[in-house]
Amino acid sequence: MTTTVEKQKISATHYIEAIGRRKNAIARVRIFSASKYSFEINDREFEDYFPVNELRNDIRKAFETAGIEEKFKVTVLVKGGGIASQADAVSLGIARALEKFDPELRGALKKEGLLKRDARVKERKKPGLKKARKASQWSKR
């Protein structure tokens, strides 16, 4: 019996799953090993779902940081939130899945801040106010 941690080998039928969250967006990410790289989000192509280059680069950053030469098929189910928070949720999910795939990547991913969940959410509306903090203008008379 060996006690060393070995890289998980994943086949086409097996996958590694991780969840990423940001605001109201929740992304369920699955990575499969495959002969060629492919990326699907909600059964749509990656470039079609995220038309903004900055968001696509943020999502790809986890793979670039890990420096993985292996090819992956990535499927993502994402719901809730806006396009930017969905991109952040997908990025976190990918980073967590890569960490499960190879625990040695944790240091590099953590150094880039990819494993940190951004906990900021919309503040609730308070009674007597127009929004969470906006009050009506005060009048002396």
Secondary structure, DSSP 8 states (H G I E B T S, - for coil): ---S-------SS--EEEEEEETTEEEEEEEEE-SS-EEEETTEEHHHH---HHHHHHHHHHHHHHT--S-EEEEEEEESS-HHHHHHHHHHHHHHHHHHH-GGGHHHHHHTTTT-----------TTSSSSS--------
